[in-house]
Amino acid sequence: MYQLLIVLTLLAAVLMICVVLIQKSKGGGLSSTFAGSNQIMGVRRTNSFIEKVTWILAGSICVLAVLSSFFMPNSVANTPRVKVPVAVEQTVGGNYDSEAPAAAAPAPATEAPAAE
């Protein structure tokens, strides 16, 4: 099922590329070379048809992408993309039976010389 959805997505993407290239842009696009098709359906109907096809293909690509994420095989979905180093646990504890070091005696305060 996953492979079928991927193939359908690729097919819709290729069709979308073709339809976008056919659309009339400011410079005329490739639709200016297909003068015969404009005479059959009329200019107004051709543009609305191509616009509808563009929206349908864009929507189908979005739906197929969401569906393919649901049908993705577990081996692909659970594989991490980034290799994260595993933290090494400390196996040997420190020596916690030793006595605390003696507190250092405070330094004697020195008196400042008196100002004359």
C-alpha positions, 0 to 999 in steps of 0.5 A: 500500500505504501509503494502504491501511495508513493507511485501515485504521489509521484504521478500526481507531481509529474502531472502537476508540473505539466499542467503548470507549464501549460497555464498561461502566465504574464508572458504567454507560457506554453499555452500560447503554442496550443492554439488549437485547443483554445479554439475547441474549448474556448479560451475562457473554458480552457483556463478554468479547466486547467485551474481546476486540474491544478487545484485537484492535483495539489489537493491530491498530493497533500492527501497522498502525502498524509496517507503515506505517512499513516501507511509507512512501514514500521521499519522505516518509521522507527529508524532514527534519522540522526545518530545520537551518542548513548550516554555511558553510565558510571558503574563504579561509585566514589569513596563516600566513607572518607571524612570531610576536610577540616575547615580552613581557619579564617585569615587574620584581619589586617588593620589598615594604617591610620591616616595622618 
